[in-house]
Amino acid sequence: MPQESEAIASTGAPGPATYDLVISRAHVFDGRQALAGLYDVAINGGEIASVSAQPLRGRQEVDAAEGWVMPGLIDTHIHFYDVRAVSDPDSMRAFEENELPGRLELFLDHGITTIKSVGDPTDGILDTRAKIAAGTLRGPRLLATGCGITGRDGHPAATVFSGNPWARERFTGEVDSVQQIRALVHHLADRKVDAVKLLSEGACAHAGGPKYLWQNPAFPGGVELERLPLDLLRAGIETGHERGLRVTVHTTQQAAAREAIEAGADGLEHGVTVEPLTDHSLIDLMLEHGITYTPTLWIDDAHPDARGNLKKVAEAGVHVALGSDTFSGRGLFGANSLDEAELMVAAGMTPTQVLAAGTSGASRQCVRPDLGTVAPGKRADLLVLNADPTADISNLRDLSIVILNGGLVVDKR
């Protein structure tokens, strides 16, 4: 049922003021709920200045014609650099010059205004982030962890990058001691990453335990892996927190998910995918620790239990964030994120829950409270849609306008 939020209700029309941009006559999904009635949304500079049921004036005006305004979508789990094409300095340079700009545009074209890279070459992705922030490269707001941190010969070093040693050294950070993982997290923090991603993959309890055969259609023979040792996992999380960074952990099994949460992780990337989530105390643990669960169905939907596990955690009230695990070579950047939203609905979440997961819930995952909400003082990253996404999640594809940081970046009218 549409409601009127407190932030909106307290924001009246500002009289004679003229704003930089006004979107008029719009239904609003504010990041958590649909608001009753029609609103004008005003922008000054890069911020939302007012959301009012009364008409507002702007130097630039867009008539939403009773369409919908919502926060720009946030995909919290992407891999941007092409792991197949980048294998030496020349191929890296060719990708950055010839492929990278167009792939950034694809996100904007599909209404994705923020992306979080969780395992790209540290130098390259941070340089790309700096260029976007400086305005010399057009693209969505980019957040980045730099390389993903894994145990020696862990995933994805020994799997995805097993035949590409040059990329393996740059996309992944392999560690085999507490000292090494602490030093690497400090190094990444010094580089001003936005968060830290650790990878715990495998069913054995610790390094030196029984082997775990990593199964993936791309590797029909399987790859033997060990899970990141518990002392390293704890040290990586503790060091990230010491540096003020949120730490999420790649898991796929219940045992690894529990271990990550008990070690202090802030969120689970993938969560539980390769087996049914039967341990209800694990869901209670997620709730107790305020864990964010990122289901990545776009890549994990092949696992028969992934959808049901998401339905269980969502129904229990666990925080859920949209993250597709999109990567080069399959589907289309941006479109994959919309596929993810539709898969989440197919798994049993409501369209409103999924919209929240892709906006306010994703902003929580990224520790960016300035994003993901339509309210005064928030960043003006907005979408104008022609149809109601709370009624049908596929209406995210009926996109009219994309506003990033207060500026029109996509206009399909």
C-alpha positions in Angstrom: 0.0 0.0 0.0 1.5 3.4 -1.0 2.4 5.5 2.0 3.7 9.0 2.7 7.1 9.0 4.3 8.0 11.3 7.1 10.8 12.9 5.1 8.4 13.7 2.2 5.6 14.9 4.4 7.8 17.4 6.2 9.0 18.9 2.9 6.6 21.5 1.7 6.7 23.7 -1.4 9.4 26.3 -1.1 7.4 29.2 -2.5 9.1 31.3 -5.2 12.4 29.3 -5.3 13.6 28.1 -8.6 15.6 24.9 -8.8 18.1 23.7 -11.3 15.9 20.8 -12.4 12.4 19.7 -11.5 10.7 16.4 -12.4 7.0 17.0 -12.2 3.9 14.9 -11.8 5.6 11.7 -10.8 4.7 8.7 -8.7 7.6 8.0 -6.4 9.3 4.9 -5.1 11.6 6.4 -2.5 13.9 3.5 -2.0 11.7 1.7 0.6 8.1 2.2 -0.5 5.8 3.8 -3.0 4.4 7.1 -1.9 0.7 8.0 -2.3 -0.1 10.6 -4.9 2.0 12.6 -7.3 5.1 14.6 -6.5 7.5 17.1 -8.0 11.1 16.3 -7.3 13.6 19.2 -7.3 17.3 19.1 -7.8 20.0 21.6 -7.0 23.5 20.8 -8.1 24.1 17.1 -7.4 21.5 16.8 -4.6 17.8 16.4 -4.2 16.5 19.6 -2.8 12.8 19.0 -2.4 10.1 16.3 -2.9 6.7 18.1 -2.8 3.1 17.4 -3.5 2.9 21.1 -4.5 4.2 22.3 -7.9 7.8 23.4 -8.1 9.6 25.5 -10.6 12.9 24.7 -12.3 15.2 26.3 -14.8 15.0 22.9 -16.5 11.8 20.9 -16.2 10.9 17.3 -17.0 7.3 16.2 -17.1 7.1 12.7 -15.8 3.5 12.5 -17.1 2.5 10.4 -14.1 5.3 8.0 -14.7 7.6 6.9 -11.8 10.7 8.4 -10.2 13.0 6.1 -8.1 16.6 6.1 -7.0 19.2 4.9 -9.5 19.9 1.2 -9.2 23.0 0.0 -7.5 24.7 -3.3 -8.5 26.9 -4.3 -5.5 28.7 -7.2 -7.1 30.3 -6.9 -10.6 33.6 -7.9 -12.2 34.4 -5.2 -14.8 37.7 -6.1 -16.5 37.5 -8.9 -19.1 39.3 -11.8 -17.4 39.7 -13.6 -20.8 41.1 -10.7 -22.8 43.5 -9.2 -20.2 46.7 -11.2 -20.0 49.6 -8.7 -20.3 50.2 -4.9 -20.3 49.3 -4.5 -24.0 45.9 -6.3 -23.7 45.1 -4.4 -20.5 45.8 -1.1 -22.3 43.7 -2.2 -25.3 40.8 -3.2 -23.1 40.9 0.2 -21.2 41.1 2.2 -24.4 38.7 0.3 -26.6 36.2 -1.7 -24.5 36.0 0.0 -21.1 34.2 3.2 -22.0 31.4 1.4 -23.9 30.8 -1.0 -21.1 30.5 1.8 -18.6 27.9 3.4 -20.8 25.9 0.2 -20.8 25.3 0.5 -17.1 23.9 4.0 -17.5 21.8 2.9 -20.5 20.0 0.4 -18.2 19.5 2.7 -15.2 22.5 1.4 -13.1 23.9 4.6 -11.6 26.3 2.9 -9.1 28.4 -0.2 -9.4 30.6 -1.9 -6.9 33.6 -3.9 -8.3 34.5 -6.8 -6.1 37.6 -8.3 -7.7 39.3 -6.4 -10.5 43.0 -5.4 -10.9 43.6 -2.9 -8.1 45.6 -0.4 -10.2 43.3 -0.5 -13.1 39.9 -0.3 -11.3 41.1 2.5 -9.0 42.4 4.5 -11.9 39.0 4.0 -13.6 37.3 5.2 -10.5 39.4 8.3 -10.3 38.7 9.2 -14.0 35.0 8.8 -13.5 35.1 11.0 -10.3 37.1 13.6 -12.2 34.7 13.7 -15.1 37.3 12.6 -17.7 35.5 9.3 -18.2 31.7 8.9 -18.4 30.2 6.2 -16.4 28.2 5.2 -13.3 29.5 6.0 -9.8 32.1 3.4 -9.2 33.0 1.8 -5.9 35.8 -0.8 -5.7 37.5 -3.3 -3.4 40.5 -3.7 -5.6 41.6 -7.3 -5.9 39.7 -10.1 -4.1 41.7 -11.7 -1.3 41.9 -15.5 -1.2 44.0 -18.2 0.3 47.0 -19.6 -1.6 45.7 -21.5 -4.6 42.2 -20.5 -3.7 39.2 -19.3 -5.8 39.5 -17.5 -8.2 43.2 -17.7 -8.5 43.3 -21.5 -9.0 40.1 -21.6 -11.0 39.3 -18.6 -13.2 42.9 -17.5 -13.5 44.6 -20.8 -13.5 45.8 -20.3 -17.1 46.5 -16.6 -16.9 49.3 -15.9 -14.4 49.7 -12.2 -15.3 46.0 -11.5 -14.5 46.1 -13.8 -11.5 48.7 -11.6 -9.8 46.5 -8.5 -10.4 42.9 -9.6 -10.0 43.6 -11.7 -6.9 45.6 -11.3 -3.7 46.8 -14.8 -2.5 47.8 -15.0 1.1 49.0 -17.9 3.3 49.7 -16.1 6.6 48.1 -13.7 9.0 50.9 -11.3 8.4 50.4 -11.4 4.7 46.6 -10.8 4.8 47.0 -7.9 7.3 49.6 -6.3 5.1 47.5 -6.7 2.0 44.4 -5.2 3.7 46.4 -2.3 5.0 47.8 -1.8 1.5 44.4 -1.7 -0.1 43.1 0.7 2.7 46.1 3.0 1.9 44.9 2.9 -1.7 41.5 4.2 -0.5 39.4 1.2 -1.6 35.7 1.5 -0.7 35.5 -2.0 1.0 37.3 -5.3 1.3 36.3 -8.6 -0.2 37.6 -11.9 1.1 36.9 -15.3 -0.5 36.2 -18.4 1.6 35.5 -21.3 -0.8 35.5 -25.0 0.0 34.0 -27.5 2.4 37.0 -28.4 4.5 37.3 -26.8 7.9 40.8 -25.4 7.3 43.9 -25.6 5.2 45.4 -29.0 5.4 41.9 -30.6 5.8 40.2 -32.8 3.3 40.0 -31.4 -0.2 36.9 -29.8 -1.7 36.2 -30.3 -5.4 35.0 -27.0 -6.8 32.4 -27.7 -9.5 31.6 -25.3 -12.3 30.3 -25.9 -15.8 33.3 -24.0 -17.1 35.6 -26.5 -15.3 33.9 -29.9 -15.9 36.8 -31.8 -14.2 36.5 -29.8 -11.0 39.3 -28.0 -9.1 40.5 -29.0 -5.7 40.3 -26.1 -3.2 40.7 -25.4 0.5 38.8 -22.8 2.4 40.6 -19.7 3.7 42.0 -20.7 7.1 40.0 -19.3 10.0 42.9 -17.3 11.5 43.5 -15.6 8.2 39.7 -14.9 7.7 39.5 -13.3 11.2 42.7 -11.3 10.6 41.5 -9.9 7.3 38.1 -8.9 8.7 39.7 -7.4 11.9 42.2 -5.4 9.8 39.5 -4.1 7.5 37.4 -2.9 10.4 40.5 -1.3 12.0 40.8 0.7 8.8 37.1 1.6 8.8 36.2 -0.6 5.9 33.2 -2.9 5.5 34.3 -6.5 4.8 32.2 -9.0 2.8 33.0 -12.6 2.3 32.4 -14.9 -0.7 30.7 -18.1 0.5 28.6 -20.8 -1.1 28.1 -23.3 1.8 26.4 -23.1 5.1 29.5 -23.9 7.1 31.6 -21.2 5.3 28.8 -18.7 5.8 28.6 -19.4 9.5 32.4 -19.2 9.8 32.4 -15.8 8.0 29.7 -14.3 10.2 31.2 -15.6 13.4 34.6 -14.1 12.3 32.9 -10.7 12.0 32.0 -10.3 8.3 29.5 -7.6 7.4 28.0 -9.4 4.4 27.9 -12.6 2.4 28.6 -12.5 -1.3 26.5 -15.3 -2.9 25.5 -16.6 0.6 24.4 -20.3 0.4 24.0 -21.5 -3.1 25.3 -25.1 -3.6 23.1 -26.7 -1.0 19.7 -26.1 0.7 19.8 -23.7 3.6 18.5 -26.0 6.3 20.3 -24.5 9.4 17.7 -22.1 10.7 20.1 -20.9 13.4 22.3 -19.6 10.6 19.5 -17.3 9.5 19.1 -16.2 13.1 22.8 -15.5 13.2 22.5 -13.3 10.0 19.7 -11.3 11.7 21.7 -11.0 15.0 24.8 -9.7 13.2 22.9 -7.4 10.7 24.4 -9.3 7.8 23.7 -8.3 4.2 23.0 -11.2 1.9 23.8 -10.7 -1.8 22.3 -13.6 -3.8 23.9 -13.2 -7.3 21.2 -15.3 -8.9 22.3 -14.1 -12.3 25.3 -16.4 -12.0 24.1 -18.8 -9.2 20.6 -19.5 -10.5 22.0 -22.7 -12.1 22.2 -24.1 -8.5 18.8 -25.6 -7.7 18.8 -24.3 -4.1 19.8 -20.7 -4.7 16.3 -19.3 -5.2 14.8 -21.2 -2.3 17.6 -20.0 0.0 17.1 -16.4 -1.0 13.3 -16.7 -0.3 14.1 -18.1 3.2 16.5 -15.3 4.2 14.2 -12.6 2.7 11.1 -13.9 4.4 13.1 -13.9 7.7 14.0 -10.3 7.3 17.7 -10.6 6.5 19.0 -7.5 4.7 19.3 -8.3 1.0 21.3 -6.3 -1.6 21.1 -6.6 -5.4 24.3 -7.9 -6.8 24.5 -9.7 -10.1 28.1 -11.0 -10.3 28.1 -9.8 -13.9 31.3 -10.3 -15.8 32.5 -9.9 -19.4 31.6 -12.6 -21.9 28.0 -13.4 -20.9 24.9 -11.2 -21.3 25.2 -7.5 -21.3 26.4 -5.1 -18.6 23.5 -3.3 -17.1 20.9 -5.7 -18.6 22.4 -8.4 -16.4 21.5 -6.3 -13.3 17.9 -6.1 -14.5 17.9 -9.9 -15.1 19.1 -10.2 -11.5 16.1 -8.1 -10.2 13.7 -10.3 -12.2 15.3 -13.5 -10.9 14.9 -12.2 -7.3 11.2 -11.7 -7.9 11.0 -15.2 -9.4 12.6 -16.5 -6.3 9.7 -15.2 -4.2 10.6 -11.6 -3.2 8.1 -8.9 -4.0 8.9 -6.2 -6.6 9.0 -3.7 -3.8 11.5 -5.8 -1.8 13.7 -6.2 -4.8 13.5 -2.4 -5.6 14.6 -1.8 -2.0 17.4 -4.3 -2.4 18.7 -2.4 -5.5 18.5 1.0 -3.9 18.4 1.6 -0.1 19.5 -1.9 0.7 22.4 -1.7 -1.7 23.4 1.7 -0.3 23.6 0.1 3.1 25.8 -2.7 1.7 28.1 0.0 0.2 28.0 2.2 3.3 26.7 5.1 1.2 23.7 6.6 3.0 23.7 9.5 0.5 22.6 7.1 -2.2 19.5 4.9 -2.8 16.8 7.2 -1.4 14.5 9.9 -2.9 14.6 12.5 -0.2 16.0 16.0 0.4 19.8 16.0 0.9 20.4 12.7 -0.9 22.5 12.4 -4.1 20.4 13.1 -7.2 20.9 9.7 -8.8 17.4 9.1 -10.2 15.5 7.1 -12.8 12.3 8.2 -14.6 10.3 5.2 -15.7 7.2 5.1 -17.9 5.5 2.3 -15.8 5.1 1.2 -12.2 8.1 -1.0 -11.1 6.3 -1.9 -7.9 3.6 -3.7 -9.9 5.9 -5.4 -12.3 9.7 -5.5 -11.8 10.2 -5.8 -15.6 9.0 -2.2 -15.8 12.6 -1.2 -14.9 13.2 -1.8 -18.6 10.7 0.8 -19.6 13.3 3.6 -18.9 12.8 7.2 -19.9 15.5 9.2 -18.2 18.6 8.6 -16.1 20.0 11.3 -13.8 23.4 11.0 -12.3 24.7 13.4 -9.7 22.0 15.9 -10.8 22.7 15.8 -14.5 20.7 14.1 -17.3 23.0 11.3 -18.7 20.4 9.2 -20.6 17.3 10.6 -22.2 15.1 8.1 -24.1 12.0 10.3 -24.5 
